[in-house]
Amino acid sequence: MLRKLLPILLLFSVSSGFSVEIDLKKSWLRWKGEKVTGNHFGPLKLEKVSLDVKKGLISGGEFVVDMDSIDCEDMTGKWKKKLVTHLKSDDFFSVKKYKTSTLKLLGSKKLKNGDLKVKGLLKIKGIEKPINFVVRKKGISYIGDLVFDRTKYDIRYKSGSFFKGLGDKMIYDNVKLSFAIQLKK
């Protein structure tokens, strides 16, 4: 019986794509926010990553990010602590209420240069919005940058789109997430 089912199971797994194993210890995610007078950046912890691949395309998957892990690498001491605490507050990511953010991958298409244009749903602070970004396969890793407009996720603190007269206190709306997802060998 199992011999008869094996070809059917193999055909199903090939036709629907398959999950690749992710090395979370070698994968990373970094954020960068910019303001008129400079920028801040740092890591975020990937709690869980799944990636489905079919015929060289990303057919599905999910990133789960531990928002309490947000850190800042361009500052030290009390100013770093103040910024990180502020990023976790309701002015930004409301981490006490929303412990994780997620990115659901819905599919991809190959671009002329071989990169993949991925479509997905980004969920921050309980708000889910469609998003597109480009991913490049480099060795056994998928790398890329995802840029999102924070105001679409109810993060309006010092946004020039909502508040006038901020001068050099204005924080730009776009936040950049850079990532490398490494597959297990």
N, C-alpha and C positions, 0 to 999 in steps of 0.2 A: 504493500500500500504506500509506504513512504517513498519507494522508488518511483512510483507513478506520480506522486505529488511533487517530488523534487524539481522536475523540469518546469512545472507550472509555477512553483514558488520562485524559482530563479527568473523566469520570464516576467513575473509580476514585479520583482525587485529591480530588474533592469529597466522596465518600462516606466516605473514610477520614480526612479532615482534612488539614491541610497545615501544614508547618513555617513559622513566621513568622521573619523575620530579626531578630536581637537586636543591639542596640548595646551591646556589653560595656563600652565606655568611659563610657557614661552610666548604666549599670546599677550597682547597689551592693548590698552585704550587710553588715549590722552585727550584732554580738552584744552581749548584756548579761547579766551574771551578778550575782546579788544575795547578800549575806550579811547577818548580823544588824546589822552596823555600817555598811552602805552598799552600794555596787555598783561594778562595773567594766564598761567598755564599750569597743568599738573596731571597726575594720573587718576584714573578711576578703575576700580576692580571689576573685572568680568566675573560675575558669579556663575554663569552658565552660558555655554554657546553650543548651538547645534547648527549643522550646515548640511543641507541635502544637495547633492550634485548629480546631474544627469547630462550625459553627453557633453561635458565640459562647461555646462551652464549651472548657475546656482538656481535650483528649483524651489527652495524653501529653507527654512531654518529660523532660529531665534537667538538674539543676544539678550541676556538679563544682566543689568548693571546694578551693583550695590552702591546706591547713592550716598550712603553714610561714609563710603571710602574716599569721597572727593578730597583731594589734597592740592596744595599749591607749592610749586617748586621754585618760584622766582622770588619768594620772600622768606624771611626767617623770624623767629621770636614772636613777640606779641602782635606784630602786624600780620604775620602769617595766620596766627590763631584767630585774630579778629576777622580776617577775610574768610577763612574756612567756615567759621561759625556763621558768618553772614550768608555764605552760599547755601548753607544747610537750612537757613531760616525761611519763613514764608515770603520774604522779599524775592527769593530765588526758587529753590527746589523743594521746600516744605518737606524735608527728609523725615521728620517725625511721623508725618501722615503718609508719605509716599516713599517707602524704603527702597523700592527698585524702580528703574525705568526699563522699558523693553523696546526692542526693534524686531518686528516680525518680518522675515524676508518672504516675498510673494513670488519672486521669479526674476529672471534676467534675460537680457539679449546681448549678443556679441556685437561690439562696435568694430569699425573698419580696422582699427589698430590692434585688435585682439583683446582689449579690455572688455569688461562686462558692465553694462548699465543695469543696476539692480533697482527694483522697486520694492517698497516695503511700507510698513506702518510703524511710525515712531510714537511711543507712548511715554509722556512725561507729565507728572502731576495728575495722572488719571485722564489726560487729554490725548487722544490718538488722532494723528494726522498722516496722510500719505506723504511719502518722501522718495526721492530718486537720488542715487549717487553712483559713482564709478568705482569699480574694484579691479585691481590688477593681480593676476596670478604671478607670483615670483617664487620660483623654486617650490617649496612645500608650504608656502604661505599665501594668503589672500591679504592684500594691503589696500588702503584707500583712505579717503577723507569724506566725511559726511558733514555738511553744513546745514544747520537748522536755524530758523528764526524763533528766538526764545519767546517773543511776544505772542506767538500762536499757542503757547503753552502756559499762558497767564503769568509770564515772567516779564513784568513791565518796569521794574525798578530802574530809574534814571534813563529810560528809553526816550530818545529824541522823537520817536514816532508818537509818543503820548504826552510828553511834558516839554514845554517850551522854556527857553531861557536857562538851560542847564550849563551852557558854556563848556568849559573844559571838564565838567563833572559828568558829561554825557557818556553812557555806555552803549556801544553799538549793539544792534539787535541780533546779528548773526553770531553763532557760536560754532566753532569748528571742532569736530571729533576726528582724530586720526587713529587708525587702528592697524594691527597686524594680527591675523588669526593664523596660527601655525598648526598644521596637521601633524598627527603623530606619524612617525616613520614606520 
